Amino acid sequence: MFSDIPGLDRAQTKNEIRDRLLVEAFWAGHPLSKSKANNLADKYKKGMYDPELQRIINYSDPVGEQAVNNVLREMVNS
């Protein structure tokens, strides 16, 4: 489940995980406080699931997805 967050690995330091969660949350439109991100990183590092991460993991980018589909369509049609 957590492998859905690019660049996130339990082998990273807690601070690296925290920073990645802050970035992902920002881009998902759900900014986190550093304190909350730190708590989530601690749980992630220990292998514990926290439903709060679901908001970050389920981020969708409809504009980006449409752009990729347009490029793929052009590649197929050329």
C-alpha positions in Angstrom: 0.0 0.0 0.0 2.7 2.5 1.0 4.7 1.6 -2.1 2.2 3.8 -4.0 4.0 6.8 -2.7 7.0 7.4 -5.1 10.3 7.8 -3.4 9.2 6.4 -0.1 11.0 3.5 1.5 11.0 2.3 5.1 14.8 2.1 4.8 15.0 5.9 4.7 15.5 8.0 7.8 12.4 9.2 9.6 13.2 12.8 8.5 13.4 11.7 4.8 10.1 9.9 5.1 8.5 13.0 6.9 9.8 15.3 4.2 8.4 13.1 1.4 5.0 12.9 3.1 5.0 16.7 3.4 5.6 17.0 -0.3 3.1 14.4 -1.3 0.4 15.9 1.0 1.0 19.3 -0.4 0.6 18.2 -4.0 -2.5 16.1 -3.0 -4.0 19.3 -1.7 -3.9 18.1 1.9 -1.1 20.0 3.6 0.2 18.5 6.8 1.8 20.1 9.8 5.4 19.0 10.4 4.3 17.6 13.7 1.6 15.4 12.0 4.0 14.4 9.2 6.5 13.4 11.8 4.0 11.2 13.6 2.9 9.6 10.3 6.6 9.0 9.4 7.2 7.4 12.7 4.3 5.0 12.2 5.3 4.3 8.6 8.9 3.6 9.7 7.5 1.1 12.3 5.4 -0.6 9.6 2.1 0.6 11.0 -0.8 1.8 8.8 -2.4 5.1 9.5 -5.7 6.0 7.7 -4.4 9.6 7.5 -2.0 8.5 4.8 -4.9 7.3 2.6 -5.5 11.0 1.6 -2.0 11.3 0.4 -1.9 7.9 -1.4 -5.2 8.3 -3.2 -4.1 11.6 -4.8 -5.2 11.7 -8.4 -4.1 14.1 -11.1 -6.8 14.2 -13.8 -4.9 16.9 -15.8 -1.7 14.9 -15.8 -3.5 11.6 -16.5 -5.3 13.3 -19.5 -2.0 14.6 -20.8 -0.4 11.1 -20.6 -3.4 9.6 -22.4 -3.1 12.3 -25.1 0.6 11.5 -25.7 -0.1 7.8 -25.7 -2.9 8.2 -28.2 -0.6 10.3 -30.5 2.1 7.7 -30.3 -0.3 5.0 -31.3 -1.8 7.0 -34.2 1.6 8.0 -35.7 
